Amino acid sequence: MDAIKTDVVIVGAGPCGLFAVFELGLLDLKCHVVDVLDKPGGQCAEFYPEKPIYDIPGTPSCTGQELTDRLLQQIRPFDPEFHYGEMVESLEKLENGNWLLRTDGGKVFEAPVVVIAAGGGSFMPKKVTLPNAAEFEGKSLFYAVRKMENFRDKRLLIVGGGDSALDWTLNLQPLAKSTTLMHRRQEFRAAPDSVNKAFGMVDAGGLSFIAGNLSGLHGSDGQLEAVSIKPTDGGEEIHHECDNLLVFYGLTMKLGPIAGFGLNLHENRIVVDTEKFETSVPGIFAIGDINWYPGKLKLILSGFHEAALMAQQAKRIAHPGQKVLFQYTTTSTALVSKLGVAA
C-alpha cells in the first residue's frame, strides 16, 4: 500500500491525542490519528463514558463521552483524519528523515513527526485461552471486525456480554447465514436497548442464544468447523458448528508494539523531557499517561499542557524553514480565522 503522507501521525485518539490535533492545527500541521479502538475517546469513552470528570479546567463536571464530543467539536476546523481499529505495529526511520509507520490492518503512514498519546498503552483484546486458539486467530477466530462484508453468508458464533458483542451481533446478523450469541448467563453488561433487540431477534427466530462457555475448538489449517460449549446449567457439552468465531471478552491495557520502538522506558512508560515532551528519539513525542518524567501526574489536564509544548517543537521539525510564532487565540486574527469563529 502507498504510504499516507502527512505532517504528524498521532497514535491514540484519547483526550490528549485529540487536543494535540488542536494545538498542532493552530500551527498549520495536518494530522492523521490512529487508534486500536473503533471510536475516539480512549479510556474516557471505553471505561467511563457516563462517569463524571471534575478536574477539567473551566468545566465543573462532564462525562468521559461529553469530553470526547467537545474535543471532537473543537478540532473540527482542522479536519483530522481518523483510522480506527488499527494498531501501529512497526516504526522505522527513512533516509529522508521521516518516519514510516505500519499498522496491523496494512495501512502505511509517512510523517516527520510521530506523537504517541496511547494512554496506558494499547488496548489489547482478552484472548481465548484454549490450547489451540492461536491456530485459528486471524483466520476464522477474530477479536475485532475489520470489514463486515468478510462475514457475509457465514455461520457466526459471537461470544461476549458487553456492548461490542451485542453491537456486532445486531450489525452482522443481517449479513450472516446464521448467527448465534453466547454468554455465560442471560444478564448482559451492554446497553438495555441492544439486549432487548437481540432477544427480540431470538424470539423471532433470526438469532440463537446459548448460555455457556467455550471448551474446545475444532477444525484444520486455521479454519474452524465447530466449537465445543459447556452449558452454564451443567448439561451435556454442545457441539456447535460454525465458520467464524468472534470473541469479545473485553480489553486489557498493555504497552504492546510500542515497547519495540527503541524508546527509553521507565516502568513501562516512555521517558520524555519536560521542555518539548520529546522521547529519546528526535521526532517522536509522547504525551499523556503513556509518558514519564520526574513529578509526572497522570491527569488529563497535564496531557493538555504537554500537547501545547510538544506542538511548538513538532512545527520546527515538520517545517524547519518556517518561523514559529507564539500567538493567543484571543488576539490573533489569523488563529480566529483558522478556527472559523467570529473575531
N, C-alpha and C positions, 0 to 999 in steps of 0.2 A: 504494500500500500504506500502511495506517495505520502510524504510527511506533511502534516498540517503545520504551516509556519505562522508564528505569532511572536509577540514581544515577550509574553510571560505565560508560563503554564503553572497553574495553581493546583496542587494536589490536596484536595479536601474542600468540600462545599459546606462546611460548618460556618458558624457566625464569623470566625476570624478570617476564613477564606473569602467569605462574601464581602466583608468590609475591606479586605485587601483589594478587591476589584474596584471599590470606590476610590481608595487612595491612589491606586495606580492609574485609574481612569482620569483623575484630576490632572495627571501628568502626561496624558495622551498615550498611555500604554494599553495596548489591546491584550485582553486576557482570554485564555481558554481554561476552563475549570474541569478537573477530572475527579470523580468520586465513585467509590465502590458501591455505595448505596444507590437506590433507584430514585432518589429525590434529594433536594437540598436540605440543609439544616443540621447535618451531622448528629452529634449526640443529643442536641436540643430536640430535634424532630423525631429521633429514633427512640430515645429513652424517656423523655419527659415533655412531650408535645403539649400537654394540658396542665403541667405543673408550673406554678408561678415562679418567676425570677424577680428578685427585688433589688439587685445591685447593678442594674444598667443605668448609667448616668442620665438624669433627666427623665427617667421612666420609672415611676414608683413601683409599678408591677406590670409584668407581661408574661405570657406563657412562652414556652420554647417555640411553639409554632407561630405565635404572633411576632416574636422577634425575627424569626426567619422570614416571614412575609414582609415585614417592614424593611429588612435589609435588601430583599429582592426588589422592592419598590425603589429603594434608594439608588441601586446600581443600574436600574433600567436604562438611564440615558447613555450608559457606556456599552450597551449591547454585548455583554459577555456571552460566550458560547459554552454550554454545559455538555458534559459527556458522562452520563450516569451509567452505573453498572459496569464500570471499568476500573481495574486495579493496575496501577503502574508497576510493571514487573522489572524493568531494567532502565538504567540511566547511563549514558556514555557521552564522552566529550568528543566533539568533531574537530577536524583540523581547522575549520573556520572559527573556532572558539565557541560555537553554540552547543547546546545540549540536545541529545536525541533521547526521547522517552518512548518506550513501547508499553502497551497495556496487554492484559491477558485476553482482551477482546480483539486484538490485532490492529489497534489504532497506533499511529506513529506521530509524534509531535517534535518539532524543532523550534527551539527558542534560546535566546541568550541568557534568559533568567528563569529559574525554577524556584517556586515558593512552596515549601511543604507546610501545610496547615491541616495536618491529619489528626488533630486531637490527640487521643491516647494511642494512636496508631491506626492500622487498617481494621475495619470491621470484617472479621473472618467468620464464615458460617460454621456452626457446630455440625460436625460430620457424623455420618453413620459409623458406628464402631464395630460393625460385624467384620470378621477376618478378611473376607474377600471383597469388601466395598470398593477399595481402590481400583480393582479391575474394571469396574463399571463407571467410575466417576468421569464425567465429561463426555461419555458415550451414550449411556442410557440412564444414568443416575446423575441428577443435577441439583444444585443448591441455589440456583438463580435462573431466571428466564431471560435469555438474550433476545430471542426472536420468537414471538408467539407462533408464527407460521410453521416452525420446526415441529410443533406438536399436533398439527392437523392430522386427523384420521388415526391418531394413536390411542392405544388403551392406556390411560393415565391412572397412576396411583399417586395422590398428593398427601403428604404426611405433615402434620403440624397443627398447633392450636391457636396460633396468633393471627394477626391481620394479614401477613404475607400469604399464609396458607389459604385463608378464606378468599382473599382478593384474587389470587391466581386460579383458585377453583372456579370462581364466578366468571373470570375472563376466558379461561381455556375450555370450559365445558361446552360452549357452542362449537368449538373447532374440533374437539376430540371425538374419536369413535365411541369411547366410553370413558367415564370419569368416576373415580372412587376417592372419597376423602376419608382419611384415617386419623384418629386421635385417640389417646389413651382413655379419654372419657368424653361424655357428651357436652360438658361445660367447656367453653372456649374463652380465650383472652381477647378475642377480636371484637370489633365494633358490633353491637347488637343487631344493627340493620343487616350487616353481612351474614351474621349467623342465621337470622330469620330467612334471608333469601336462599341460603344454602339448604336449609331444611325444608324450605318450600319446594326446591328442586327435588329433594329426596322424596317428598310426598307425591310430587308429580311424576316420578319415575325417571327423571333425567339425570339423577345423581345417586350414587350409592354411598352409604356411610358404614364404616367399620370401627368399632371401639376396640383398639388393641395396640400391640407393639410389634415392630419388625423383629423377626427371629431368624431369618435366613434369606439369602439372595441366590437365585438360580438362573443360569444362562451360560453363554460361552462367547469368547472373543469380544468381551465388553458389552454384549447385547443381552439385556435381561429378557427372560422368558416368563418368570414368575417369582413371587416372593412368598416366604412363609410368615404367617402372622399368628402371634399368640394373643387370643382374645382376653380382654380385661376381666371378663367374668369367669375366667378359668376353664373355659370349654376347650374342645379339641382344637389343635393347631389347624389353621386355614391355609390352603394352597391357593394363592390368588394370582391369576395370570395377568401380565401387564407388559407393555412395550417400554414405557418410560416411568421412572420413579422420581418425583420431585419432593425434596425434603426441606422443610422449613422449621428447624429446631431452634432457631434464633441465632444471634450473633455474639461473638466474643471479641474483645479488643486485643490485638497483637501488633507488634511493630511491623511484622510481615516483611515484604521485599525491601523496605526502606533500610533494614538492617544491613543489607548488602550493597548500599550505595557508596561505601567508603568514607562515611562521615564520622567524625569523632562523637562518641556516645558517652553518656553518664547515666547509669542505672536505666538503660533502655530509653533515654531521651536524648535529643540531638543538642550538642553543645553549640552555643552561639555567643557572639559578642553582644554588648549592650549599646553599641553605637549604631549599628546597622542591622543587627539580628541576622548576620551572615554566618553560615556554618564554617567549618574548617576548610571547605572547598569554595573558592570565589565563584560568585554567580549563583550559588544555591543558598537560599534563605530558609529559616524555619521560624514560624510564629505560632502562638497559642500553646496549648497544653503539650504539644509534641516537643517543645524545646526546653533547654535548661541553661541557667546561668545563676550565679550567686544571688540569693534573695528572690528567686523566681516565685511568683504566686500564680496558682492555676485559677485565674479568673478571666472571664470573657473580656472585661474592660482592660486587663493587661494585654491581651492579644490585640485589641484595637490599637493601643498605643504602639505596640511592636509593628503593626502593619503600617502605621504612618511613617515611622523612621525607616523601615525596610524599603518603602516606595521611593524615598529620595535616592538611595544607592542604586536601586533597580533601574531608575531613569538614567543614571550615569553609565551603567553597563549597557543597557539596551540602545541608548542613543548617545554615544560618547562625545559626539561633536556638538551637542546642544547644551546650552547653559541651563542649569536647574534653578528656577526662580521659586522662592517660597512665597505663597500668596494665601490670603484669607478669603474664604467663600463669602464673607460678609461685605468685603470691599472690592473684590476683583470682578470687574465686568466680564472678563474672559471666562472665569470659572462659573459665574452665574449663567453665561451663555451655554457652556457645556452641559450644565445641569437642566437647562430648559425651563428655568423659572424666571419670574419677573424680578427685575432689579429692585 
